[in-house]
Amino acid sequence: MNENLNSNNIENDDFNLINEDIDYKDLIVKLKEIKSTISLLEKTIFK
């Protein structure tokens, strides 16, 4: 039974790592969008 619990923990850890990776990628995408928005605003302000 203990082996089964260890197996489940490993699978859960893998799942959590995948979710963290997806969250990280989503964050990067959002930051790039913010960067482009700021750039456009700067161009508009400093025309």
N, C-alpha and C positions, 0 to 999 in steps of 0.2 A: 504494500500500500504506500509506503514511503517513496518508492520509486515512481509511482504514479503521480504523487504530489510534485515531485521534482520535475517530472516531465511537463506537467501543467504550468509550473512556474517558469520554465524555460520558454514555453510557447507564449505565455503572457508577456514575458520580457521582450521577446522578439516582436510581438504585436505592439507593445508600447514604443519600441524603438522605431518601428515603421510609422506609427502615428506622430512621433516627435519629428521624424524626418519630413513628413508631409507638412506639419505645422511650420517647420523651419522654412521649407520651400515657399509656402503661402506667405509667410512673413517677408521673405525676400522679394516676392512679386509685389506685395503691397508697398514695400519701401521704394521699389523702383517706380511705381506709379506716383507716389508722393514726390519723389525726386523730379520726375518729369513735370508734374503740376507746378512745383516750385519754380522750375526753370521757365516754364511758360509765363508764370506770374512775373518773374523778374524781367523777362523780355517785354512784357506789357508795361510794367512800371517804368522801366528805364528807356523807353522809346523817345 
